[in-house]
């Protein structure tokens, strides 16, 4: 049996939220605005996103997982995130290559320790994202492009697009034949 050290909260969940919420547009405009204002110290994407990266790559998000279950987990999470349903039904028949392990994935993410750790990590990622948004919000003067990017992001956030909400949809998924 081969084991992997794997993220309980899949990185693709955070990536999906950052892309769909247009966080990356806020980040780009924040960096540009801070450069224009002469704030060049600690003003790059890697530094600004340190809290987010730390939240998802911390030891509380790392667990051992069998290789075949890990492969299926990527697909399981991808399908759950792509679904608009509050409780997605994931069909084993629709993904024959690795979906036979979907039941094992479901069992893994619903293990009490894994579920608690992954929801804590999702919340920590949301807090870290909020810190970047706050940094952008209080920047003065605030260029129109940054203001507009924040408005788009905030619209998605108010619509429930968060790491926690997205991960909870994954946790709510069921496996069907």
ChimeraX commands (.cxc) that place a marker at each C-alpha (Angstrom):
marker #1 position 0.00,0.00,0.00 radius 0.5
marker #1 position 1.48,3.34,-1.10 radius 0.5
marker #1 position 0.73,6.38,1.03 radius 0.5
marker #1 position 0.86,10.05,0.15 radius 0.5
marker #1 position 0.99,13.06,2.43 radius 0.5
marker #1 position -2.02,14.91,1.09 radius 0.5
marker #1 position -3.96,18.07,1.79 radius 0.5
marker #1 position -7.27,17.29,3.49 radius 0.5
marker #1 position -8.71,20.53,2.08 radius 0.5
marker #1 position -7.84,20.25,-1.61 radius 0.5
marker #1 position -5.81,23.13,-3.04 radius 0.5
marker #1 position -8.17,23.22,-6.02 radius 0.5
marker #1 position -10.96,24.42,-3.70 radius 0.5
marker #1 position -8.94,27.49,-2.75 radius 0.5
marker #1 position -7.84,28.01,-6.35 radius 0.5
marker #1 position -11.43,27.84,-7.57 radius 0.5
marker #1 position -12.57,30.42,-5.03 radius 0.5
marker #1 position -9.67,32.77,-5.81 radius 0.5
marker #1 position -10.32,32.57,-9.55 radius 0.5
marker #1 position -14.13,32.64,-9.55 radius 0.5
marker #1 position -14.30,35.50,-7.04 radius 0.5
marker #1 position -11.84,37.56,-9.11 radius 0.5
marker #1 position -9.53,37.81,-6.09 radius 0.5
marker #1 position -6.60,37.70,-8.51 radius 0.5
marker #1 position -7.84,40.94,-10.12 radius 0.5
marker #1 position -7.93,42.57,-6.68 radius 0.5
marker #1 position -4.42,41.30,-5.99 radius 0.5
marker #1 position -3.06,42.66,-9.28 radius 0.5
marker #1 position -4.73,46.05,-8.74 radius 0.5
marker #1 position -3.55,46.18,-5.12 radius 0.5
marker #1 position 0.04,45.56,-6.14 radius 0.5
marker #1 position -0.19,48.19,-8.89 radius 0.5
marker #1 position -1.80,50.75,-6.55 radius 0.5
marker #1 position 0.77,50.17,-3.82 radius 0.5
marker #1 position 3.61,50.50,-6.34 radius 0.5
marker #1 position 2.08,53.73,-7.66 radius 0.5
marker #1 position 1.88,55.05,-4.09 radius 0.5
marker #1 position 5.55,54.19,-3.53 radius 0.5
marker #1 position 4.87,51.27,-1.19 radius 0.5
marker #1 position 7.25,48.78,-2.74 radius 0.5
marker #1 position 8.31,46.91,0.40 radius 0.5
marker #1 position 6.54,43.58,0.94 radius 0.5
marker #1 position 4.45,44.30,-2.14 radius 0.5
marker #1 position 4.45,41.22,-4.31 radius 0.5
marker #1 position 1.94,38.43,-4.73 radius 0.5
marker #1 position 4.04,35.91,-2.80 radius 0.5
marker #1 position 4.31,38.17,0.25 radius 0.5
marker #1 position 0.72,39.38,0.15 radius 0.5
marker #1 position -0.59,35.81,-0.12 radius 0.5
marker #1 position 1.65,34.40,2.64 radius 0.5
marker #1 position -1.29,34.01,5.03 radius 0.5
marker #1 position -3.37,32.13,2.46 radius 0.5
marker #1 position -0.50,29.82,1.52 radius 0.5
marker #1 position 0.33,29.26,5.19 radius 0.5
marker #1 position -3.26,28.33,5.98 radius 0.5
marker #1 position -3.54,25.69,3.27 radius 0.5
marker #1 position -0.03,24.26,3.54 radius 0.5
marker #1 position 0.11,24.06,7.32 radius 0.5
marker #1 position 0.56,20.74,9.13 radius 0.5
marker #1 position -3.09,20.71,10.23 radius 0.5
marker #1 position -4.05,20.23,6.57 radius 0.5
marker #1 position -1.66,17.35,5.86 radius 0.5
marker #1 position -2.67,13.71,6.27 radius 0.5
marker #1 position -1.57,10.34,4.95 radius 0.5
marker #1 position -3.75,8.92,2.21 radius 0.5
marker #1 position -3.48,5.88,-0.08 radius 0.5
marker #1 position -2.34,6.70,-3.61 radius 0.5
marker #1 position -5.48,5.37,-5.33 radius 0.5
marker #1 position -7.77,7.22,-2.92 radius 0.5
marker #1 position -5.73,10.39,-3.39 radius 0.5
marker #1 position -6.16,10.15,-7.18 radius 0.5
marker #1 position -9.91,9.68,-6.79 radius 0.5
marker #1 position -10.06,12.54,-4.28 radius 0.5
marker #1 position -8.97,15.05,-6.92 radius 0.5
marker #1 position -11.79,13.94,-9.22 radius 0.5
marker #1 position -14.32,13.74,-6.37 radius 0.5
marker #1 position -13.55,17.30,-5.26 radius 0.5
marker #1 position -13.47,18.59,-8.84 radius 0.5
marker #1 position -16.95,17.17,-9.54 radius 0.5
marker #1 position -18.38,18.44,-6.24 radius 0.5
marker #1 position -16.99,21.94,-6.78 radius 0.5
marker #1 position -18.23,22.03,-10.39 radius 0.5
marker #1 position -21.75,21.15,-9.28 radius 0.5
marker #1 position -24.10,23.99,-8.39 radius 0.5
marker #1 position -26.04,21.73,-6.03 radius 0.5
marker #1 position -25.89,22.32,-2.29 radius 0.5
marker #1 position -25.36,18.57,-1.87 radius 0.5
marker #1 position -23.87,17.23,-5.11 radius 0.5
marker #1 position -24.56,13.61,-6.06 radius 0.5
marker #1 position -21.34,12.15,-7.46 radius 0.5
marker #1 position -21.89,9.27,-9.84 radius 0.5
marker #1 position -19.46,6.39,-9.77 radius 0.5
marker #1 position -20.56,5.41,-13.28 radius 0.5
marker #1 position -19.70,8.81,-14.78 radius 0.5
marker #1 position -15.99,8.57,-14.02 radius 0.5
marker #1 position -14.96,4.94,-14.39 radius 0.5
marker #1 position -11.20,5.53,-14.21 radius 0.5
marker #1 position -10.97,6.29,-10.51 radius 0.5
marker #1 position -14.47,6.71,-9.17 radius 0.5
marker #1 position -14.52,3.25,-7.63 radius 0.5
marker #1 position -12.59,4.86,-4.77 radius 0.5
marker #1 position -15.21,7.64,-4.33 radius 0.5
marker #1 position -16.65,5.79,-1.32 radius 0.5
marker #1 position -13.17,5.73,0.21 radius 0.5
marker #1 position -12.75,9.45,-0.44 radius 0.5
marker #1 position -16.12,10.12,1.17 radius 0.5
marker #1 position -15.09,8.08,4.19 radius 0.5
marker #1 position -11.71,9.88,4.39 radius 0.5
marker #1 position -13.08,13.43,4.32 radius 0.5
marker #1 position -15.81,12.52,6.82 radius 0.5
marker #1 position -13.39,11.08,9.36 radius 0.5
marker #1 position -13.99,13.33,12.39 radius 0.5
marker #1 position -10.38,14.53,12.64 radius 0.5
marker #1 position -10.06,15.13,8.89 radius 0.5
marker #1 position -13.39,16.92,8.65 radius 0.5
marker #1 position -12.61,19.19,11.61 radius 0.5
marker #1 position -9.11,19.98,10.36 radius 0.5
marker #1 position -10.27,20.67,6.81 radius 0.5
marker #1 position -13.09,22.98,7.90 radius 0.5
marker #1 position -10.69,24.80,10.24 radius 0.5
marker #1 position -8.25,25.23,7.35 radius 0.5
marker #1 position -11.04,26.48,5.06 radius 0.5
marker #1 position -11.97,29.07,7.68 radius 0.5
marker #1 position -8.31,30.07,8.13 radius 0.5
marker #1 position -7.98,30.51,4.35 radius 0.5
marker #1 position -11.08,32.73,4.34 radius 0.5
marker #1 position -9.63,34.83,7.17 radius 0.5
marker #1 position -6.35,35.21,5.26 radius 0.5
marker #1 position -8.20,36.16,2.08 radius 0.5
marker #1 position -10.24,38.71,4.06 radius 0.5
marker #1 position -7.00,40.25,5.36 radius 0.5
marker #1 position -5.83,40.87,1.78 radius 0.5
marker #1 position -9.22,42.32,0.85 radius 0.5
marker #1 position -9.06,44.58,3.92 radius 0.5
marker #1 position -5.58,45.73,2.90 radius 0.5
marker #1 position -6.93,46.63,-0.53 radius 0.5
marker #1 position -10.05,48.28,0.89 radius 0.5
marker #1 position -8.20,50.69,3.20 radius 0.5
marker #1 position -5.54,51.69,0.66 radius 0.5
marker #1 position -5.71,55.42,0.00 radius 0.5
marker #1 position -5.85,56.83,-2.52 radius 0.5
marker #1 position -7.82,53.98,-4.00 radius 0.5
marker #1 position -7.56,53.92,-7.80 radius 0.5
marker #1 position -10.74,53.29,-9.78 radius 0.5
marker #1 position -9.42,49.96,-11.09 radius 0.5
marker #1 position -8.87,48.70,-7.53 radius 0.5
marker #1 position -12.28,50.00,-6.45 radius 0.5
marker #1 position -13.92,48.19,-9.37 radius 0.5
marker #1 position -12.02,44.95,-8.71 radius 0.5
marker #1 position -13.09,45.08,-5.05 radius 0.5
marker #1 position -16.71,45.62,-6.08 radius 0.5
marker #1 position -16.63,42.51,-8.28 radius 0.5
marker #1 position -14.94,40.46,-5.56 radius 0.5
marker #1 position -17.36,41.67,-2.87 radius 0.5
marker #1 position -20.33,40.75,-5.07 radius 0.5
marker #1 position -19.08,37.18,-5.29 radius 0.5
marker #1 position -18.26,37.10,-1.57 radius 0.5
marker #1 position -21.73,38.36,-0.65 radius 0.5
marker #1 position -23.14,35.65,-2.92 radius 0.5
marker #1 position -21.45,33.05,-0.72 radius 0.5
marker #1 position -18.29,32.34,-2.72 radius 0.5
marker #1 position -15.89,31.46,0.09 radius 0.5
marker #1 position -13.50,28.60,0.73 radius 0.5
marker #1 position -15.61,27.44,3.67 radius 0.5
marker #1 position -18.86,27.47,1.68 radius 0.5
marker #1 position -17.25,25.68,-1.26 radius 0.5
marker #1 position -15.62,23.06,0.98 radius 0.5
marker #1 position -18.92,22.50,2.79 radius 0.5
marker #1 position -20.47,21.64,-0.60 radius 0.5
marker #1 position -17.75,19.03,-1.08 radius 0.5
marker #1 position -18.48,17.63,2.38 radius 0.5
marker #1 position -22.20,17.54,1.56 radius 0.5
marker #1 position -21.64,15.49,-1.60 radius 0.5
marker #1 position -22.96,11.96,-1.74 radius 0.5
marker #1 position -21.74,9.02,-3.79 radius 0.5
marker #1 position -24.32,7.35,-6.04 radius 0.5
marker #1 position -24.06,4.34,-8.33 radius 0.5
marker link #1:1,2 radius 0.2
marker link #1:2,3 radius 0.2
marker link #1:3,4 radius 0.2
marker link #1:4,5 radius 0.2
marker link #1:5,6 radius 0.2
marker link #1:6,7 radius 0.2
marker link #1:7,8 radius 0.2
marker link #1:8,9 radius 0.2
marker link #1:9,10 radius 0.2
marker link #1:10,11 radius 0.2
marker link #1:11,12 radius 0.2
marker link #1:12,13 radius 0.2
marker link #1:13,14 radius 0.2
marker link #1:14,15 radius 0.2
marker link #1:15,16 radius 0.2
marker link #1:16,17 radius 0.2
marker link #1:17,18 radius 0.2
marker link #1:18,19 radius 0.2
marker link #1:19,20 radius 0.2
marker link #1:20,21 radius 0.2
marker link #1:21,22 radius 0.2
marker link #1:22,23 radius 0.2
marker link #1:23,24 radius 0.2
marker link #1:24,25 radius 0.2
marker link #1:25,26 radius 0.2
marker link #1:26,27 radius 0.2
marker link #1:27,28 radius 0.2
marker link #1:28,29 radius 0.2
marker link #1:29,30 radius 0.2
marker link #1:30,31 radius 0.2
marker link #1:31,32 radius 0.2
marker link #1:32,33 radius 0.2
marker link #1:33,34 radius 0.2
marker link #1:34,35 radius 0.2
marker link #1:35,36 radius 0.2
marker link #1:36,37 radius 0.2
marker link #1:37,38 radius 0.2
marker link #1:38,39 radius 0.2
marker link #1:39,40 radius 0.2
marker link #1:40,41 radius 0.2
marker link #1:41,42 radius 0.2
marker link #1:42,43 radius 0.2
marker link #1:43,44 radius 0.2
marker link #1:44,45 radius 0.2
marker link #1:45,46 radius 0.2
marker link #1:46,47 radius 0.2
marker link #1:47,48 radius 0.2
marker link #1:48,49 radius 0.2
marker link #1:49,50 radius 0.2
marker link #1:50,51 radius 0.2
marker link #1:51,52 radius 0.2
marker link #1:52,53 radius 0.2
marker link #1:53,54 radius 0.2
marker link #1:54,55 radius 0.2
marker link #1:55,56 radius 0.2
marker link #1:56,57 radius 0.2
marker link #1:57,58 radius 0.2
marker link #1:58,59 radius 0.2
marker link #1:59,60 radius 0.2
marker link #1:60,61 radius 0.2
marker link #1:61,62 radius 0.2
marker link #1:62,63 radius 0.2
marker link #1:63,64 radius 0.2
marker link #1:64,65 radius 0.2
marker link #1:65,66 radius 0.2
marker link #1:66,67 radius 0.2
marker link #1:67,68 radius 0.2
marker link #1:68,69 radius 0.2
marker link #1:69,70 radius 0.2
marker link #1:70,71 radius 0.2
marker link #1:71,72 radius 0.2
marker link #1:72,73 radius 0.2
marker link #1:73,74 radius 0.2
marker link #1:74,75 radius 0.2
marker link #1:75,76 radius 0.2
marker link #1:76,77 radius 0.2
marker link #1:77,78 radius 0.2
marker link #1:78,79 radius 0.2
marker link #1:79,80 radius 0.2
marker link #1:80,81 radius 0.2
marker link #1:81,82 radius 0.2
marker link #1:82,83 radius 0.2
marker link #1:83,84 radius 0.2
marker link #1:84,85 radius 0.2
marker link #1:85,86 radius 0.2
marker link #1:86,87 radius 0.2
marker link #1:87,88 radius 0.2
marker link #1:88,89 radius 0.2
marker link #1:89,90 radius 0.2
marker link #1:90,91 radius 0.2
marker link #1:91,92 radius 0.2
marker link #1:92,93 radius 0.2
marker link #1:93,94 radius 0.2
marker link #1:94,95 radius 0.2
marker link #1:95,96 radius 0.2
marker link #1:96,97 radius 0.2
marker link #1:97,98 radius 0.2
marker link #1:98,99 radius 0.2
marker link #1:99,100 radius 0.2
marker link #1:100,101 radius 0.2
marker link #1:101,102 radius 0.2
marker link #1:102,103 radius 0.2
marker link #1:103,104 radius 0.2
marker link #1:104,105 radius 0.2
marker link #1:105,106 radius 0.2
marker link #1:106,107 radius 0.2
marker link #1:107,108 radius 0.2
marker link #1:108,109 radius 0.2
marker link #1:109,110 radius 0.2
marker link #1:110,111 radius 0.2
marker link #1:111,112 radius 0.2
marker link #1:112,113 radius 0.2
marker link #1:113,114 radius 0.2
marker link #1:114,115 radius 0.2
marker link #1:115,116 radius 0.2
marker link #1:116,117 radius 0.2
marker link #1:117,118 radius 0.2
marker link #1:118,119 radius 0.2
marker link #1:119,120 radius 0.2
marker link #1:120,121 radius 0.2
marker link #1:121,122 radius 0.2
marker link #1:122,123 radius 0.2
marker link #1:123,124 radius 0.2
marker link #1:124,125 radius 0.2
marker link #1:125,126 radius 0.2
marker link #1:126,127 radius 0.2
marker link #1:127,128 radius 0.2
marker link #1:128,129 radius 0.2
marker link #1:129,130 radius 0.2
marker link #1:130,131 radius 0.2
marker link #1:131,132 radius 0.2
marker link #1:132,133 radius 0.2
marker link #1:133,134 radius 0.2
marker link #1:134,135 radius 0.2
marker link #1:135,136 radius 0.2
marker link #1:136,137 radius 0.2
marker link #1:137,138 radius 0.2
marker link #1:138,139 radius 0.2
marker link #1:139,140 radius 0.2
marker link #1:140,141 radius 0.2
marker link #1:141,142 radius 0.2
marker link #1:142,143 radius 0.2
marker link #1:143,144 radius 0.2
marker link #1:144,145 radius 0.2
marker link #1:145,146 radius 0.2
marker link #1:146,147 radius 0.2
marker link #1:147,148 radius 0.2
marker link #1:148,149 radius 0.2
marker link #1:149,150 radius 0.2
marker link #1:150,151 radius 0.2
marker link #1:151,152 radius 0.2
marker link #1:152,153 radius 0.2
marker link #1:153,154 radius 0.2
marker link #1:154,155 radius 0.2
marker link #1:155,156 radius 0.2
marker link #1:156,157 radius 0.2
marker link #1:157,158 radius 0.2
marker link #1:158,159 radius 0.2
marker link #1:159,160 radius 0.2
marker link #1:160,161 radius 0.2
marker link #1:161,162 radius 0.2
marker link #1:162,163 radius 0.2
marker link #1:163,164 radius 0.2
marker link #1:164,165 radius 0.2
marker link #1:165,166 radius 0.2
marker link #1:166,167 radius 0.2
marker link #1:167,168 radius 0.2
marker link #1:168,169 radius 0.2
marker link #1:169,170 radius 0.2
marker link #1:170,171 radius 0.2
marker link #1:171,172 radius 0.2
marker link #1:172,173 radius 0.2
marker link #1:173,174 radius 0.2
marker link #1:174,175 radius 0.2
marker link #1:175,176 radius 0.2
marker link #1:176,177 radius 0.2
view
